[in-house]
Amino acid sequence: MQRRFKVILEKNDSNGYTVTIPALPGCVTQGKNKDEALERIQEAIQGYLETLEIEGLPVPDSDIDVAEVEVVYGA
């Protein structure tokens, strides 16, 4: 079964990337660069979903919606 999830890539203190998935709480990984981080999160998602299935828990059908907001601050 194929699923799509939105992921959040954040630059971390070691100039790598931390990746989280809001639709899958606790599913987090990191990588030295974006490509490595995205590769690792695919593995993490697969393991997460397999664990849900083994535990008899529901696999999320939907994902969150993401938007960017621009603000002006300061003088």
N, C-alpha and C positions, 0 to 999 in steps of 0.2 A: 504494500500500500504506500502511495506517495503522499507526502504532506509538505506544506510550505510554512515556514515560520519567519517572522521578522526578527532580526538580531540587532543588538546594539553593540557597536564597536567603540571602545573608549581607549584613548591613549593612556598608558599607565606610567608609573614612575621610572620604569626601566626602558622607556621609549618603545616598548612593545604595545600589544593591544589586549585588553580584557574584553571578553564577549559574554553578554548575557542575553537571555530570551525571556521577555516578560510573560509570555504565555506558558512557560515551563519553569516555575519557581525553583530556584536552586541549581538550575542547569547553567553552569558558568565554566569558562575555560579561558586560556590566554595563549598568545603566541608572540614570537619575536617580530613578526610583521603581519600585515593584513591577511596575506595568503595562508600563512601558517595558522593564524587564529581561526580563519574560516574553515580550514580543513579540520582542525581540532573540534570546532563546534559541531560540525556534521557528525563526527564520531560520538560526541557527547549526546547529541539529540537522539541518535540511534539507540544508544545505551539507555537513555532516559525512557524512551518510548517502549523498548523491550521490557524494561523493569515494570512500567505501568501494566503492560500486558500480563506479565508473570504474576503480579500482585492482584490481578483482576480489577484494576482501577481503570476508569475511563480515560481514553486518550482525547485530549482537547480537539474539538472540531474546528474551532475558530481561533483567530489570532486577534491581536490588538490592532488598532489603527494608529498610525504615527503621523505627526505633523510637525513642521518647523515653525517657530515663531520668531519674528525679528523685533527687537526692541532698540530704542534709542535712549542712551543714558548719558549723563554728564553734560558739561557745557560745550 
